[in-house]
């Protein structure tokens, strides 16, 4: 607990007085290839998500917007966050303080957004979510965004450890987005399209 408190104080002092933690930015450059690959995958998957949504939009289910905001939009958001974090971490920063403050802000924003998604899932009436839905749409993204926000404070004391927190978060969000996109498409193709239209 003492290490976390000291890290938080060091991080806040760095923001207030413009101190540059981690003048040796090898921690960020060592991860450059990782973020190029992960960011490229996220960008491609965003495009693919739009193509799939266009193809299945010919026969939208009733109240599709209500379900989409709870189940489809979060996948695009997770892919976009992975792309954004990858771009931010790959930029040529002079110090980790600014980078960690940005990814911390993204983590806090993602946490709030995930809570909004949980509410949308709970109030929509088109589909009754099962445990797997709660796991992949709420619990795993929430854990990832909280870890991303917390890594901001770790970066002030240990940049290497912070990078080993941010890296897995981007992979987690990428895989969650892939799972959720696949789940939405298979549900639509196998369930919604097979329903007989009511006369």
C-alpha positions as CSV (number, residue, x, y, z in Angstrom):
1,X,0.0,0.0,0.0
2,X,2.9,2.3,0.8
3,X,4.4,1.8,-2.7
4,X,1.1,2.7,-4.3
5,X,0.7,5.9,-2.2
6,X,4.3,6.9,-3.0
7,X,3.7,6.2,-6.7
8,X,0.6,8.4,-6.7
9,X,2.3,11.3,-5.0
10,X,5.3,11.1,-7.3
11,X,3.0,11.0,-10.3
12,X,1.0,14.0,-9.0
13,X,4.2,16.0,-8.3
14,X,5.4,15.2,-11.8
15,X,2.2,16.7,-13.3
16,X,2.3,19.7,-11.1
17,X,5.9,20.6,-11.5
18,X,6.5,19.3,-15.0
19,X,9.0,16.7,-13.8
20,X,9.9,14.1,-16.4
21,X,9.8,10.6,-15.1
22,X,11.5,8.0,-17.1
23,X,13.9,10.3,-19.1
24,X,15.1,7.0,-20.6
25,X,12.1,6.1,-22.7
26,X,13.4,2.7,-23.8
27,X,10.3,1.2,-22.1
28,X,8.1,2.8,-24.7
29,X,10.3,2.1,-27.6
30,X,10.8,-1.6,-26.6
31,X,7.0,-2.0,-27.0
32,X,6.7,-0.2,-30.4
33,X,6.3,-3.4,-32.5
34,X,3.7,-4.8,-30.2
35,X,1.6,-1.7,-30.4
36,X,2.0,-1.4,-34.2
37,X,0.7,-5.0,-34.5
38,X,-2.1,-4.6,-32.0
39,X,-3.2,-1.2,-33.2
40,X,-3.2,-2.4,-36.8
41,X,-5.4,-5.3,-35.9
42,X,-7.8,-3.0,-34.0
43,X,-8.0,-0.7,-37.0
44,X,-8.8,-3.5,-39.4
45,X,-11.4,-5.0,-37.0
46,X,-13.2,-1.6,-36.8
47,X,-13.5,-1.6,-40.5
48,X,-14.6,-5.2,-40.6
49,X,-17.2,-4.5,-37.9
50,X,-18.7,-1.7,-40.2
51,X,-18.8,-4.1,-43.2
52,X,-20.5,-6.8,-41.2
53,X,-23.1,-4.3,-39.7
54,X,-23.8,-3.1,-43.2
55,X,-24.3,-6.6,-44.5
56,X,-26.7,-7.7,-41.7
57,X,-28.6,-4.4,-41.7
58,X,-30.9,-5.6,-44.5
59,X,-33.2,-7.3,-42.0
60,X,-32.7,-5.5,-38.6
61,X,-34.5,-7.1,-35.7
62,X,-37.2,-5.1,-33.9
63,X,-35.7,-2.4,-31.5
64,X,-32.3,-3.0,-33.1
65,X,-31.0,0.4,-31.8
66,X,-31.7,-0.6,-28.2
67,X,-29.8,-3.8,-28.5
68,X,-27.0,-2.3,-30.6
69,X,-26.1,0.3,-28.0
70,X,-25.7,-2.5,-25.4
71,X,-24.0,-5.2,-27.5
72,X,-22.5,-3.9,-30.8
73,X,-21.3,-0.4,-30.1
74,X,-19.1,-1.4,-27.2
75,X,-17.1,-3.7,-29.5
76,X,-16.3,-0.7,-31.8
77,X,-15.4,1.4,-28.7
78,X,-13.0,-1.3,-27.4
79,X,-11.3,-1.6,-30.8
80,X,-11.0,2.2,-31.0
81,X,-9.5,2.3,-27.5
82,X,-6.9,-0.3,-28.5
83,X,-6.1,1.7,-31.6
84,X,-5.9,5.0,-29.6
85,X,-3.7,3.6,-26.9
86,X,-1.4,1.9,-29.5
87,X,-1.1,5.3,-31.3
88,X,-0.4,7.2,-28.1
89,X,2.2,4.7,-26.8
90,X,3.9,4.6,-30.2
91,X,4.3,8.4,-30.4
92,X,7.8,9.7,-29.6
93,X,7.2,11.1,-26.1
94,X,10.0,12.6,-24.0
95,X,8.6,11.4,-20.7
96,X,6.2,8.8,-19.5
97,X,4.3,11.2,-17.3
98,X,2.2,12.7,-20.1
99,X,1.6,9.3,-21.8
100,X,0.5,7.7,-18.5
101,X,-1.9,10.6,-17.8
102,X,-3.5,10.1,-21.2
103,X,-3.9,6.4,-20.8
104,X,-5.2,6.9,-17.3
105,X,-7.8,9.3,-18.6
106,X,-8.8,6.7,-21.2
107,X,-9.0,4.1,-18.4
108,X,-11.3,6.2,-16.3
109,X,-13.5,7.1,-19.3
110,X,-13.7,3.4,-20.3
111,X,-14.7,2.5,-16.7
112,X,-17.6,5.0,-16.9
113,X,-18.6,3.8,-20.3
114,X,-18.6,0.1,-19.2
115,X,-21.0,1.0,-16.4
116,X,-23.2,2.7,-18.9
117,X,-23.1,-0.4,-21.1
118,X,-24.1,-2.5,-18.0
119,X,-27.1,-0.3,-17.5
120,X,-28.1,-0.6,-21.1
121,X,-27.8,-4.4,-21.0
122,X,-30.0,-4.5,-17.9
123,X,-32.8,-2.2,-19.2
124,X,-33.0,-3.5,-22.8
125,X,-35.8,-6.1,-23.2
126,X,-35.0,-7.6,-26.6
127,X,-32.5,-10.2,-25.3
128,X,-31.9,-11.6,-21.8
129,X,-28.2,-11.5,-21.1
130,X,-26.5,-14.7,-19.8
131,X,-23.4,-14.9,-17.7
132,X,-21.1,-15.0,-20.7
133,X,-22.6,-11.7,-21.9
134,X,-22.0,-10.1,-18.5
135,X,-18.5,-11.5,-18.4
136,X,-17.5,-10.2,-21.9
137,X,-19.5,-7.0,-22.0
138,X,-19.0,-5.8,-18.5
139,X,-16.7,-7.7,-16.2
140,X,-13.6,-8.1,-18.4
141,X,-13.7,-4.6,-20.0
142,X,-14.3,-3.1,-16.5
143,X,-11.2,-5.0,-15.2
144,X,-9.2,-3.8,-18.2
145,X,-10.2,-0.2,-17.9
146,X,-9.6,-0.1,-14.1
147,X,-6.1,-1.7,-14.7
148,X,-5.4,0.9,-17.4
149,X,-6.3,3.7,-15.0
150,X,-4.3,2.2,-12.2
151,X,-1.2,1.8,-14.4
152,X,-0.9,5.6,-14.5
153,X,0.2,5.7,-10.9
154,X,2.5,2.7,-11.4
155,X,4.3,4.4,-14.3
156,X,5.7,7.2,-12.0
157,X,7.7,4.6,-10.0
158,X,8.1,1.7,-12.5
159,X,7.7,2.4,-16.2
160,X,8.5,-1.2,-17.1
161,X,5.8,-2.6,-14.8
162,X,3.3,0.0,-16.1
163,X,4.0,-1.2,-19.7
164,X,3.4,-4.8,-18.6
165,X,0.0,-3.6,-17.4
166,X,-1.0,-1.5,-20.4
167,X,0.0,-4.2,-22.9
168,X,-2.2,-7.0,-21.6
169,X,-5.1,-4.5,-21.3
170,X,-4.9,-3.7,-25.0
171,X,-4.9,-7.4,-25.8
172,X,-7.8,-8.0,-23.4
173,X,-9.9,-5.3,-25.0
174,X,-9.0,-6.6,-28.5
175,X,-10.0,-10.1,-27.7
176,X,-13.1,-9.0,-25.9
177,X,-14.1,-6.9,-28.9
178,X,-13.4,-9.9,-31.2
179,X,-15.5,-12.2,-29.0
180,X,-18.4,-9.7,-28.8
181,X,-18.4,-9.0,-32.5
182,X,-18.5,-12.7,-33.3
183,X,-21.2,-13.3,-30.7
184,X,-23.4,-10.5,-32.2
185,X,-23.0,-11.7,-35.7
186,X,-23.7,-15.4,-34.9
187,X,-26.7,-14.4,-32.8
188,X,-28.0,-12.3,-35.7
189,X,-27.3,-14.9,-38.4
190,X,-28.4,-18.0,-36.5
191,X,-31.3,-16.6,-34.4
192,X,-32.7,-13.4,-35.8
193,X,-32.5,-14.4,-39.5
194,X,-34.1,-17.8,-38.8
195,X,-37.2,-16.3,-37.1
196,X,-40.2,-16.4,-39.3
197,X,-41.6,-12.9,-40.0
198,X,-45.0,-12.2,-38.4
199,X,-47.8,-11.5,-40.9
